[in-house]
Amino acid sequence: MLLSRSFLSFSLAASAFLFAASAEAATYVTQISGTGSGETIISRIEITWSTNVAVGGDVRPGDLTDLVFSIYDNGNTLIFTDHAINDGVVQTVGGVPRTLSDIDFIAVSGVYISDFDNDINTVEDREAEGGGATGITFNMYCPGVHYPGTEAIIFRYVDGVRMEPSNLNDLTVTTTVIPEPSACMAFAGMFGLTLLRRKRA
């Protein structure tokens, strides 16, 4: 009887905790893989994004707390990371300032990304007004990620000079949720406390 009461108390507390946690920021990882071709052979694009928007709600750039684009080559080696939004603040790309209007992102929270572009106004390009990134940067975009026949386009820039495009075709898209570390620790602590109380009883 003691065990069942302890388990019931834990279940009720855990349910209340998870309900409260659902209102906090959730982090998702979207993997976009396919067949690469072009100037730089790309195997996949990984997009990590966090939002406070409830599951099933529309997510736009202004709804994001974090947004990270990562590109992997044909050997599955990470070749570029763009932390476009960090803690709600838009970051530079190749030293060039960006604003929310330079980022295109449309998603349904907890489900999928439909559109993305880490530099819609190509501020990386040295021909752009006030533009011209330094070093090697990438502009990646894909309108209608889930539409049949859609391809992701990737441009590599070298000190603001655009190279020939690369394509990612035959897209496979998956999105998973990452539990917040604080939530996991609190949940584990709650479980441990419940067991301790049961033993003392």
N, C-alpha and C positions, 0 to 999 in steps of 0.2 A: 504493500500500500504506500509505503514511504517513497519507493521508486516511482510509482505512477504519479504521485502528487508532485514530486520534484520534476518529472518529465513534463507534466502538464504545465507547471509554473514556467519552466524554460520555454516551452512551445509558445505560450501566450506572450511572454516577454520578447522572444525572438520575433514573433509576428509583428508586435508593436514597433520593435526596433527597425525591422526591414521596411515597414510602412513609412516610418519617419525618414529613413535613409533614402527612400525612393525620391524624396523631394529635393535631395541634394544633387550636386553635379555628378553626372555619369560619364565615364570615359569609354569610348568605342574605338576599335581598331578595324579598319576596312582594308582588306587585301584585294587588289585589282591585278590579276595576273593574265597572261596571254602569250601570243606569239609576237616576238619583237623583230623589227626590221629597221633599216635606216642607218644614220650616221653613228649612233651609239646603240648597241643592241640592249634593250631593256627587257627584263623578264617580269618585273612586277613593280607596282607602285603601292606603297603602304601609307595610309592616312590615319593618323591618330587624332581623335577629336573629342573634346569634352563640352558638355552643355548642361544647363539647368532645366532645359525644356523637358517636360514630361514625355514619357514614351508615347509615340504616336503623333507628337506635335511637329510642326514644320520648324526646321532649323536653318537660320541664315547666318551670315558672318557675324552680325551683331549679337547673336545668341551664343556664340562660342566663348569659352574661357581659355581653351587651348586648341591649337591646330598645328599639326606637324606633318609635313610631306617627306617621305623617304623613297628613294629610287634605288633599285637593285639591278645589277647587270645580268648578263646571261649566265654567269657563274654564281648567281645569287649572292654577290658581294655588294654591300652597301657602298654607293658611290656619291650620294648627295642627300643631305638633310636640310630642310627648310622649316624652321620653327616660325611659322608665319604669325601666329598669335600666341602670346605667352601671358598667362594670367590676365586675359582680357585686353592686353595691349598689343597692337599690331607692330610687328618687328620689321627691320630693314631686310632687304635681299641684296647681297653683294655690296653692302654699305649704302644702298639707295633707300630712302624712306618710302614707306607704303602707308596707305590708309585703308579703311574698310572697303572703300570703293574700288581698290585695286585687287580685291579678292572676291572670287565668285565661289559660293558654296551653298548648295541646296540639299537638304537631307530630311528624312523623316526619322526622328529620334527613336533609337532602338531597332530600326529596320534597315535602312539603306541610304546611300548617297546617290543622288540623281545627277548632280552637276558639280564640277569643281574646276578651278583655275587659280593657281597661286600668284599669278601676275597678269590679270586681265588687261591691264593698260600697258603692259610690257615696259615697265620702268627700268628693267634690266638693260634694255637696248640703248646703246649710246646715241642713237638717232632720236630717242625720245626727249621731250623737253625736260631738262633737269635730270635726265636719266644717265645711265652708264654704270653698270655694276663693275666691280673689280673682282678678279679671280674667275673661277669657274662656277657658274650658276646654271640653273635649269628652270625653264617655264614649262609647266605641264598642265594640260587641260583636257576635259572630256565632257561634252554636253550629252545628256541622256545616256548615262553609264549603262543602264539596264536595257536599252533598246537593242534589238537584234542588229548586228552589223556595225554597231558603234565602235569606234576606235579611239584610243587615247593618243594625243599628240604630245611629243616632248621635244623642246628645242634646247640645245646646249648653247650657252653663251660663254665666250672667253673674253674677259675684260670688256664686256658690253657688245661684242661682235657675235651676231647670231650665226650658228653653224646650220648645216642641213638638218631637216627634221628627222626624228625617229618616231616610229609608230608601234603601238601595242594593239594587236588585233585578237579576235576570237576571245573576248574578255570573259573571265570567270571572276565573280565578285562575291566575297563573303564578309560579313560584319560580326564581330564578337564584342562582348562587353567585358571590361576589366573592373573587377571589384575594387573599390577604394581601399587602400591599406588600412586606414583608420577604421573603416567599417568591419574589415576582416578581424582586426585586433580586438575591437569591441565585442564582436560576436563571439570570438574565441574566449575572451575574458568572461563573458556572460555564461558560456557553457561551463567553464572551469569553476566559476563561483557556484553554479547550481550543483555540480558534483560535490564540491566541498561541503556545502550545506547538507547534502544527502548523507555524506559520510558522518558528519557530526551528529545528525539526527539518529 
